Amino acid sequence: MSMNTTRIEGSDSVQDMFFKMSEGNPGALTVLMSLYTDGKKIDPDNFMPGLGEILSLDTLGVYGSKIWMLYKDVCGEDLVKMCAVMRANQLGFVNSDLIISAINNYGAGIDIDDLLKQVKARLPEFGKA
Protein backbone atom coordinates (compact mmCIF):
# COMPACT_ATOMS: atom_id res chain seq x y z
CA MET A 1 0.00 0.00 0.00
CA SER A 2 2.78 2.43 0.78
CA MET A 3 4.05 2.20 -2.82
CA ASN A 4 1.10 4.12 -4.28
CA THR A 5 1.82 6.73 -6.90
CA THR A 6 1.60 10.13 -5.31
CA ARG A 7 -1.19 12.51 -6.34
CA ILE A 8 0.34 15.90 -5.60
CA GLU A 9 2.23 17.57 -8.44
CA GLY A 10 4.62 20.50 -8.27
CA SER A 11 2.19 22.71 -10.17
CA ASP A 12 -0.71 22.11 -7.74
CA SER A 13 -2.09 25.00 -5.73
CA VAL A 14 -2.84 24.47 -2.05
CA GLN A 15 -6.52 24.14 -2.98
CA ASP A 16 -5.66 21.48 -5.58
CA MET A 17 -3.73 19.55 -2.92
CA PHE A 18 -6.64 19.73 -0.49
CA PHE A 19 -9.04 18.54 -3.19
CA LYS A 20 -6.86 15.62 -4.30
CA MET A 21 -5.97 14.52 -0.79
CA SER A 22 -9.39 14.88 0.90
CA GLU A 23 -11.38 13.03 -1.79
CA GLY A 24 -14.32 15.19 -0.71
CA ASN A 25 -14.25 13.88 2.87
CA PRO A 26 -15.07 16.81 5.20
CA GLY A 27 -13.11 15.33 8.13
CA ALA A 28 -10.04 14.86 5.95
CA LEU A 29 -10.36 18.40 4.62
CA THR A 30 -10.52 19.79 8.17
CA VAL A 31 -7.38 17.84 9.14
CA LEU A 32 -5.54 18.96 6.00
CA MET A 33 -6.38 22.61 6.68
CA SER A 34 -5.18 22.22 10.29
CA LEU A 35 -1.95 20.60 9.13
CA TYR A 36 -1.38 23.44 6.67
CA THR A 37 -2.10 26.10 9.29
CA ASP A 38 -0.50 24.55 12.38
CA GLY A 39 2.10 22.17 10.92
CA LYS A 40 4.82 24.81 10.86
CA LYS A 41 4.30 25.52 14.56
CA ILE A 42 4.27 21.82 15.48
CA ASP A 43 7.29 20.83 13.40
CA PRO A 44 9.46 23.91 12.80
CA ASP A 45 12.26 21.72 11.39
CA ASN A 46 10.08 20.49 8.53
CA PHE A 47 11.64 21.30 5.16
CA MET A 48 8.31 22.66 3.83
CA PRO A 49 6.45 24.26 6.73
CA GLY A 50 2.73 23.59 6.50
CA LEU A 51 3.06 21.40 3.42
CA GLY A 52 5.53 18.74 4.53
CA GLU A 53 2.92 16.84 6.53
CA ILE A 54 0.50 16.84 3.58
CA LEU A 55 3.25 15.59 1.27
CA SER A 56 4.02 12.85 3.82
CA LEU A 57 0.39 11.69 3.70
CA ASP A 58 0.62 11.59 -0.09
CA THR A 59 3.84 9.58 0.07
CA LEU A 60 2.16 7.12 2.48
CA GLY A 61 -0.83 6.81 0.15
CA VAL A 62 -3.23 8.03 2.85
CA TYR A 63 -6.22 9.87 1.35
CA GLY A 64 -9.82 10.80 2.12
CA SER A 65 -11.40 8.94 5.01
CA LYS A 66 -8.03 7.33 5.84
CA ILE A 67 -6.68 10.79 6.76
CA TRP A 68 -9.57 11.24 9.18
CA MET A 69 -9.07 7.71 10.57
CA LEU A 70 -5.37 8.38 11.16
CA TYR A 71 -6.21 11.59 13.00
CA LYS A 72 -9.18 10.27 14.98
CA ASP A 73 -8.59 6.57 15.58
CA VAL A 74 -4.81 6.31 15.59
CA CYS A 75 -3.82 9.70 17.02
CA GLY A 76 -6.79 10.41 19.30
CA GLU A 77 -7.62 13.67 17.48
CA ASP A 78 -4.23 15.11 18.43
CA LEU A 79 -2.53 16.97 15.57
CA VAL A 80 0.87 16.88 17.29
CA LYS A 81 0.68 13.09 17.50
CA MET A 82 -0.40 12.86 13.87
CA CYS A 83 2.58 14.95 12.80
CA ALA A 84 4.79 12.76 15.02
CA VAL A 85 3.63 9.60 13.22
CA MET A 86 4.59 11.05 9.85
CA ARG A 87 7.89 12.39 11.18
CA ALA A 88 8.63 9.03 12.82
CA ASN A 89 8.12 7.41 9.44
CA GLN A 90 10.54 9.85 7.80
CA LEU A 91 13.09 9.23 10.54
CA GLY A 92 12.79 5.44 10.22
CA PHE A 93 11.18 4.83 13.64
CA VAL A 94 8.06 3.23 12.11
CA ASN A 95 7.49 1.78 8.66
CA SER A 96 4.69 2.73 6.31
CA ASP A 97 3.01 -0.68 6.42
CA LEU A 98 2.61 -0.46 10.21
CA ILE A 99 1.00 2.98 9.89
CA ILE A 100 -1.43 1.70 7.22
CA SER A 101 -2.23 -1.32 9.39
CA ALA A 102 -2.90 0.93 12.39
CA ILE A 103 -5.25 3.08 10.30
CA ASN A 104 -7.16 -0.01 9.18
CA ASN A 105 -7.32 -1.40 12.73
CA TYR A 106 -8.39 1.63 14.79
CA GLY A 107 -4.86 2.33 16.00
CA ALA A 108 -3.94 -1.21 17.02
CA GLY A 109 -0.29 -2.16 16.71
CA ILE A 110 1.29 1.27 17.03
CA ASP A 111 2.46 3.08 20.17
CA ILE A 112 1.83 6.75 19.40
CA ASP A 113 3.21 8.04 22.71
CA ASP A 114 6.48 6.18 22.16
CA LEU A 115 6.78 7.51 18.62
CA LEU A 116 6.16 11.04 19.87
CA LYS A 117 8.88 10.58 22.50
CA GLN A 118 11.35 9.32 19.89
CA VAL A 119 10.61 12.22 17.53
CA LYS A 120 11.01 14.78 20.34
CA ALA A 121 14.33 13.20 21.32
CA ARG A 122 15.59 13.61 17.74
CA LEU A 123 13.96 16.99 17.08
CA PRO A 124 13.89 18.99 20.34
CA GLU A 125 11.73 21.81 18.89
CA PHE A 126 9.01 19.39 17.77
CA GLY A 127 5.64 20.01 19.42
CA LYS A 128 6.81 22.89 21.63
CA ALA A 129 4.52 25.59 20.20
Secondary structure, 3 states (H helix, E strand, C coil): CCCCCCCCCCCCCHHHHHHHHHCCCHHHHHHHHHHHHHHHHHCCCCCCCCCHHHHHHHHHCCCCHHHHHHHHHHCCCCHHHHHHHHHHHHCCCCCHHHHHHHHHCCCCCCCHHHHHHHHHHHCCCCCCC
